[in-house]
């Protein structure tokens, strides 16, 4: 599994379906408990393990099947210490054991899609959602023509849809893949930008914790009272929205709605990451504001509306996988809606509705996206048609 937060829900569903609870393996499990699991796996007494990347290295006595859920997820890539990709490592591990492996995803990685087209992988297609639920339609909101007022981030049309959803007893999800309160803090007097002293990236304000944090190297510092550049007092201002700032706007627009931020960097650890999605699933929250954490396998039966606040945020960088990851992320987020009795619908706020990624998302044409992206990768000799150092 790509995220520790998903293990509890998976364990419960597996137990309900097969009558046996799998062993749990990840960094949140105590040392003593992990020792028992490791010994049970080595002896062949533990039959099923649900875990994060490191579960691949358990000494399975007789490995019979490996399943990589959400195989496209970037969280499978280990960059600290020994660098490896858990999906690729799982394929190698299964080959050594002469055991089958299943790479599961509604939006496969380009590498996996190409391997399936070349015949290296077999393809198992699920043409319908579980229970016959309909895939939610996506409508674009062109921010150039119907954007929000200055200092706001939710367009009027999206705000109306959220209000209507909440008033009729449904739940709404507002997705913004930016942790913290604001991605940039600068001085209104001299223009000084708060940068990380270690890696020069912008420091992100986390107002809940009253800290500035670097999301690249982990550096943290308290928010200063004066500008480090000119010494002006009370001159530092946040620029741009993060999920914490978006919650302030939600509380102003919908004062009677119960709102909740779902983000991986909030205090409370694993227990909070498990408890809060369960509260959403029970209907105790009206409006969820979340980062990519909400796109990963959660089941919210009452969720009727998804609004992507800034669909362009992932396309503005030099990452050669930007188009692929934006398509996967928005598609997965939209898939959270309409899983219960209520029919789901989604809205994408964008400055580029004509972009091929946005067109593929709105039309629901996954095949067209993969055709375009694979062709572009092949012409540029980018992975999986070439290697990058």
PAKESE-264903 format. One record per atom (N, C-alpha, C): x negated, z, y negated. Coordinates in steps of 0.05 Angstrom, whole numbers, plus 5000, padded with zeros to 4 digits. Layout:
XZY
...
//
This chain:
498350005024
500050005000
498250004975
499149864954
497349844930
497350104913
499350264914
499550504897
500250754913
498950974907
499551224920
502451304915
503551234892
506251314885
508251194904
507550974918
509450834935
509550964963
507651124970
507451224998
509851385006
510751564989
512951744997
515451595003
516251404986
518651244991
518351075016
515950965020
515550815045
515750985070
514551225068
514651405091
517551485098
519151535078
521951605082
523551375095
523051135085
524550895095
523650835124
521050865129
520050805156
521151005176
521251265168
522251475185
525251425191
526751355171
529551295175
530051065193
528250865192
528650625209
527650655237
525350785241
524050795267
524051065280
524851275265
525051545276
522451685279
520251575269
517551695270
516351675243
515151905234
513951905207
511051825210
510151625195
507251545196
505451765183
502951755191
500951925178
500351805150
499651985132
499251905104
496251925098
495151715085
492251715079
491651605051
490851775033
489951685007
488551924993
487551894969
485952094956
487552344949
490252324949
491852554942
492352744966
491552654990
491952825014
489653015016
490153265023
488153475025
485953405045
483553515041
481353465059
481953545088
483153775091
483853875118
485853685132
487853605117
489853425129
488753155136
486953055119
485652795125
483952815150
482653045153
480953085177
482653075203
485053185201
486853185224
487852895230
488452745209
489252475212
487052305224
484652335214
482352185224
481952235253
482052485262
481652555290
483952445307
486352455296
488652345311
488452045315
487451905294
487151615295
485051545316
482751685315
480551635334
481451675363
483151875368
484051935395
486351755404
487551605385
489851435391
492451585391
492451835381
494851995380
496651915356
495451835334
496851745310
497351445313
499851375315
500551095320
500850925295
501751045273
502250895248
500951045225
499550905207
498351025183
499350865159
500251005139
500950875113
498950985093
497450805080
495450905062
494550695042
492650785026
491450615005
489050475017
487350365000
485150195009
483450315031
482750575027
480850695046
481950725074
484550695078
485650705105
484550495123
483450275112
482250065128
479950165144
478650375135
476150455148
476550685168
479050745174
479650945195
478850835223
477951005240
476950915267
479250875287
480850665283
483050615300
482150555329
483250695348
482450665376
483450395387
485850305378
486950055388
488749935367
487549805347
489049705324
490849465334
493449485330
495249285340
496549115318
496649215293
497949065271
497049185245
496449015226
495849095198
497848955179
499049115162
500949005141
499849075114
499348875097
498548915070
500948855052
502249065042
504649025025
503848954997
505348774984
504648674957
501748584956
501048394974
498248314977
497048194952
498648114933
497647984909
496648194889
497248454893
496748654873
493748694867
493048684841
490248724833
489149004841
490949194846
490049464853
488449474879
488749264895
487249254921
484249204916
483549124892
480649064886
479249324879
477149394894
475549634888
473149544872
472949664848
470749584830
468749804826
469450054832
467550284829
465950314855
463350354852
461750394876
461450134891
462150144917
462049904934
464449714926
463849474917
465849294909
466949134933
469549134936
470848974957
473848944950
475048744963
477948704959
479248784985
481048984984
482249095008
483948895023
485148705009
486648495024
484748335042
482548235030
480648075045
479348245067
478748495061
477548675081
479548725104
482048735098
484048775119
484148535138
483848295127
483748055143
481448065162
479048135152
476648155168
477048375189
478048605181
478448825200
480348745223
482448605216
484348515237
483048315256
481348145244
479947945261
478048075281
476648275271
474848425289
476348555312
478848645306
480448785326
482148595343
481948335336
483648125350
486548205348
487348295324
490148385320
491448215298
494048185299
495348035278
495448185251
495648035229
495848165203
497948025187
499548175172
501748065156
501148125127
500947915110
500547945081
503247895068
504448105058
507248095048
507348085018
508847905007
509247884978
511347684971
512947744950
514847554939
513447354921
511047424912
509447244894
506547244905
505947094926
503347104938
501047034918
498747134924
496447064908
495846764913
494546634894
493846354897
492146314922
490246504928
488646474951
490246464977
492246644979
493846665002
495646415004
496746324982
498446084982
496945844991
494445814981
492845584989
492145605019
491445845029
490845875057
493245805075
495645875065
498045795080
498545495080
498045365057
498445075056
496344925072
493945045075
491944915091
492244965121
494145145128
494545205156
492845425167
491245555150
489645785160
491346025165
493546055150
495546265154
498146145162
499646275179
502446205184
504146305162
506446185158
508346265136
510946355148
511746595140
514446705147
515946735121
518046585118
519546585092
522146745095
522746905075
525347055074
526946925051
528746745057
530146605036
532146765020
532946995031
534947165017
533947445013
534947584993
534347864989
535748035009
534748275013
535948465032
538848525024
540648515043
543448585038
544948365024
543748125021
545147905008
545247924978
543648104966
543748144937
542647884923
543647824900
542847594885
540347644868
538647444867
536247464850
537147454820
536347654803
537347654776
536247414760
538047294744
537147074727
535647184702
533847014692
532247084669
532846904645
533347024622
533846864598
531646924577
530646714563
528546764543
529746854517
528247024503
528847094475
526547004458
526846794443
524746684426
524246864402
522047004402
521547194380
520947054354
520446794354
520046654329
522646614314
524846614329
527446564317
529346804316
529146974336
530847204337
529347464344
527047494330
525447724334
526547974321
525348214327
526248464315
525348494286
526448694273
525648754245
522748854245
521548854222
518748944219
518549234228
516549294244
516249564254
517849624279
519449424288
520949454313
519849264334
520549314359
519449144381
521649044399
524049154397
526249064414
528048874397
528348624406
529948434391
532848514391
534448444371
537248524369
538848444394
538448204404
539948114428
539348294452
536848364456
536148534478
537248814474
537248914449
538349174443
541349184450
542748964443
545648954449
546148954479
544548814494
544848804523
544249084536
542249214526
541649484536
543949674530
544949664505
547149844498
549549794515
550249544520
552549474536
552149574565
549749544575
549149634603
549449934605
548350084587
548450374588
551350474584
552850354566
555650434562
557450384586
556750194602
558350134626
557350284651
555350464647
554450634669
552050524684
550950304675
548550194688
545950294677
543850224690
541150304681
539650054671
537950104651
536349884640
533349954642
531749754646
528849784646
527649604625
526049734608
524449584588
521549594596
520449354601
517749334612
515749254590
513649404588
511449334570
508849424583
507149234589
504749304604
502449404585
503149604570
501149734552
501550034553
499650174565
499750464566
499250584538
500150834536
499550984511
501550924489
500851004464
502650974441
502150714426
499550644422
498850404408
496150304418
495750044421
493249934431
490949934411
491649984386
489549974365
490250184343
488150324334
488450504312
486450424290
487450384266
485650304244
486250454219
484350444200
484650584174
485850394154
488050484142
489350324122
487850304096
485850474092
484250474068
481850284069
480350294092
477950124093
478049924116
480049944133
480349754156
478649824180
477450064180
475850144203
477550154229
476450044250
477950044276
476550244295
478250404308
477250604326
476350464352
473750474357
472550344381
471250544398
470950474424
469550644443
466550634437
465250864435
462350864430
460750774454
461950764477
460550694502
460750394508
463050274504
463449994512
464649814490
465149924467
466149784443
468949684445
470449754467
473249674468
474949844449
477249744441
479049904424
479950154438
480050374423
481150624434
484150624431
485450704453
488450704454
489350984448
491251004429
492351274423
494451354444
494151604454
496051724472
497251964457
499551914445
500652124427
501652364443
502552324468
503452544484
501152744489
498752644491
496452814496
494752864471
495452724449
493952744424
491052674428
490652454442
487952364448
487752064443
485251974438
484551694438
482951644464
483751434478
482451384504
481651094507
479451054521
478550784528
479450724557
481050514560
482050434586
480050274603
477650244592
475650094607
473550284620
472550474605
470450644616
471350934618
473651014608
474751284611
473951474589
472551384568
471851554546
474351664532
474351914524
476652034509
475652204486
477252224466
476552394442
479152464428
479252694414
481652764399
482052574376
484552544367
485052374343
483952514319
482152394304
480952524280
482952544257
482452744240
484152784216
483352594194
480852514194
479852334173
478652084185
478451874170
477251624179
474251654183
473151584206
470251594210
468651404192
470051194182
468750994165
468551074136
470751164124
470751214095
471451504089
472251664108
472851944104
475551994092
477251784089
479951824078
481551994097
483252174086
484852344102
487652224107
488652264131
491352164138
491651864134
489551714138
489651424133
489651264159
489451394182
489451254207
492251184216
492650934223
495350844230
495250684257
497350724273
497450574299
498350284294
497250104309
498049814307
498849714334
501249604335
502349494360
503649714377
505249624396
506649824413
505449874439
505650124449
505250204476
507850314486
507950404511
510450504523
511350754509
509550924500
510351164486
511751104459
510650904445
511950824420
514550694425
514750544446
517250404453
519450604459
518650834471
520651044476
521851154450
520151184430
521151274404
523351084393
522850824396
524850634387
527350644404
527050684430
529450704447
531050954439
529751174433
531151414425
532651384399
531451214381
532751164355
535150974358
534850774376
536950574379
539250684396
538550844417
540650944435
540351244438
541151394417
540651684417
542051834439
544151724451
545551874472
544551794500
542651604502
541651514528
539351694537
539251744562
536951894574
534751694580
532451734568
530251544571
527851684585
526151524598
523951624613
521651414612
519251504608
516851324609
515651354637
515251134650
513851124676
511150984672
509051144673
506351034668
504351194685
502351064694
500451194713
498651404699
498451404673
496651584660
497951834647
500451884653
501752124643
500952364659
501052594647
500152834661
502252914683
501253054703
502953134725
502053044752
500252844752
499052754777
501052614796
500252624822
501752474842
504652584845
504952844842
507652964845
509552854824
508652824800
510352714778
510852414783
508852274792
509151984798
511151944820
511552134837
513552114859
516252204850
516352424835
518852544827
520452374807
519052254788
520452104767
521851854778
520551684795
522051454806
524451544823
524151774836
526451874852
528751954833
528152064810
530152134790
531651884780
530051674776
531251414767
533151314789
532251324814
533851224837
536451384840
536351644832
538851804834
540651764810
539951604791
541651544768
541451754746
539251914745
538952124725
537752024699
537051764698
535851644674
537451384667
537851344641
539351114632
537550884625
535350934611
533450734602
530650804611
529450634627
526750674636
524850504620
522650624610
520650464596
518150484613
517150254623
515050274642
512850054639
510550124651
508349934653
508549804680
506249674689
506349534714
506949714738
506749974735
507450164756
510250114767
512150044749
514950004757
515449744773
513349574773
513749314786
513049324815
512149554825
510949564852
512749694872
514649554883
516049634906
518249844903
518849934879
520850144875
523650024880
525450194889
528150114894
530050284876
531150164855
532950304837
535650174840
537450284856
540050154862
541750124837
541550294817
543350274794
542250104772
539849984775
538649834754
539949564751
541149514728
542649264724
541349074704
539449174688
538249014667
535249064665
533748844662
530848864657
530248704632
528748834614
527948694590
524848704588
523548474588
520648464585
520148444555
519048654543
518748674514
516648484503
514448444518
512448254509
511348104533
512547884539
511647734563
509047584558
508147564533
505747414527
503247574529
503547844532
501248024530
498947954549
499647864573
497547804593
496347524590
497547354573
496547084570
494547054547
494147264532
492447244508
489547314513
488647324539
485947384545
484547154559
481947174563
480446954576
480446974606
482147134618
482147174647
483146914660
481646784678
482546544691
484946584708
485646834715
488046894731
490346974713
490146944687
492247044669
494946934675
495146674680
497746544685
498946654711
497246674732
498146774758
499147054756
497647234743
498447514741
500847554724
501147404703
503447424686
505947344701
505847124716
508047034732
508847244753
506847344767
507347544788
508547794776
507447884754
508348144743
511248124733
511847914717
514547884706
516547834729
515847674748
517547614771
518147874786
516148034791
516548284806
518148484790
517748504764
519248684747
522148604747
522648344743
525448254743
526848314770
525248314791
526448364818
527348654822
526648834803
527649114806
530649124801
531748924786
534648934779
536348804800
538848894802
540748774820
540448834849
539149064855
538749134883
541049294895
542849384878
545149534887
547649374884
549849514878
552449384875
552649214850
551249304828
551449154803
549648904804
550648684793
549148444791
546948464769
544548394775
542348424756
542048184738
540848244715
540148034696
537648114680
536247924670
533747984657
533347814632
531647924614
531047784589
528047804584
526947574574
524047564569
523647514539
522447704525
521747664497
518947524496
518847294483
516447144482
516246974457
513746924448
513246744426
512746464436
512546434463
511846174475
513846094497
516446064491
518345994512
517745724526
516145554513
515545294524
513145304543
511845534545
509445564563
510345524592
508645384608
509445324636
510145574652
508845794647
509446044661
512246134654
512946134629
515646214620
517746024630
517145774630
519045574640
519645614670
517545674685
517845714714
519445974719
519046174703
520446434706
523446394700
524046264678
526746234669
528346054688
527045844698
528445664716
528445774745
526845984750
526746084777
525345894796
523545724785
522245514801
519445604809
519245764829
516745874838
514945644849
516145454863
514545234874
513045074852
514445024829
513244884807
510845034796
511145294793
508945454783
506445424801
506845464827
504645454845
503345174846
504944964845
503844694844
502044654819
503044744796
501544704771
499044874771
499245124779
496945304778
494845224799
495645144823
493745064843
492244814834
493744624823
492444374813
490444434791
491144614773
489344684751
486844824762
487145004781
484845144793
482944944807
484144754821
482544564836
480944384817
482244294796
480844124777
478644264763
478944524758
476844684744
474844814763
475144774789
473444894809
473445194808
475745314801
476145604800
477045694828
476645954834
477546064859
480546004865
481245924889
479645924914
478145664919
477845494899
476445234903
473445254893
472645484884
469945524876
469445824873
467045894867
466246174864
465446234836
465946484827
465146574801
463346824804
461246834789
459347054790
460147264768
//
